[in-house]
Amino acid sequence: MRTEARGGLALTDGSFKFPLGVKCWPRKTNVRMWRGWDEGAVLDIRAVKSIGARAVRLFAGQDFVSASGDLSQQLERLRWLLDRLGDNGMAGFVTLLVGHMSGRNWAESFSHQ
């Protein structure tokens, strides 16, 4: 499955499909998913798919960047997660900013905390 932008549309495998989706945080680690990475707990894709979602919005926020500024491990994790979504016929959309989420304002900073 390949999702791409063409003009103002997002196409999946070359055709438009309404991307019904959800924002998604793992139950176990919630907004600290990158810091507390656990492949087994990151995302229950089957549960998300069972409610009819075809897309997941992922957040590469402040925990995405390590203290050293190295992104290689996180990019490997992101690729793994996007591949698992694709294997299940779902798209993943990554956003770099996490602002107001679930009643709390999160810093829009990439500094390690």
N, C-alpha and C positions, 0 to 999 in steps of 0.2 A: 504494500500500500504506500502510495506516495501522495503527499499533500503539498501543493504549491500555490503561490499567489499568481494570478493572471488578471491584470487590470484591477478591478475592485472586488474580485471574487477569489475565494479559496476553492481550488479544485482538488478532488481526491480521485486519483487514477484517471485524470483527464476530464472528469465531469463534475458538475456542481451537485453537491449534496448538502442539505442544511446541516450545519455542524452542531447539532444539539449536544451540549456538553456541560461539564461541571468544573468548578475549581476543586482541586483535590489536594488534600494533605493526608498523610498516613495517620491511622488511628494512634499508633504507638508514639511517634515522634512529632506529629503535628507540624508546626511551622519550623521546626529544627530538623527537617528531614535530611538535609545535606550533612549537617554536623553529626547526627545520630543515625547515619546510613545503615540500613538493614534490608537487604534485598527481599527477605521473606516478609517484611512488614511494610515496605515502601508503598505498595499500592495493590490492593486486591482488585485487579483489573476485571475479573469475572463479576464481582459484585457491582462495580461501576457500570459495566456493560449490561447487566441484568435489569437495570432501571431504565434502559433505553438510550443511555449516553453513547455518542459516537466520537466524542472529543473530550480531552482533559486539558485544562489550563494548568500549567506548572509554573512555579515561581523560582527563579534563580536570584534570590535576594541576598541579604547580608551574610548568610551562612554558606553561600556558594563559593566564596573566595577564602582560601586558607590564610593563615597568619603570614605565610611567606609570600602570598600572592600567586601561588602556583594553581593553575586551573586544570592541569592534566587529569588528576584523579576525578575531579567533579565532572569534567567533560566525558570521561569514560562512563561514569555513572549515568549521566544524562543520556548518552548514546544507548546504554543498556535499557534504560527505561523507555525511551522512544521506540527502540526495537521491539520490546515486549508489547507496547501498545499497538504497533504496526502488525505484529504477529496475530493480534486479536481483532484486527480490522478497525482499530481506533486511531485517531489523530491526536498528537500532542502539540499544544501551542505554548511556547515558553515566553514568559514576560520577565523583564529585568527589574521591575519595580514592585515592591510590596508596600502599599500605603496603608489605607484603613482596612483592616481585616477583622471580622468577627468581634467588633466592639473595642478593638485596641488599635492605636496608631503605631505602626512599625516604622523604624528608621529606614529611610531610603538611602542608605549608605552601604558601601561595599567594604567598609573597614571591618576587620575581624573583632568580634566581641566575645 
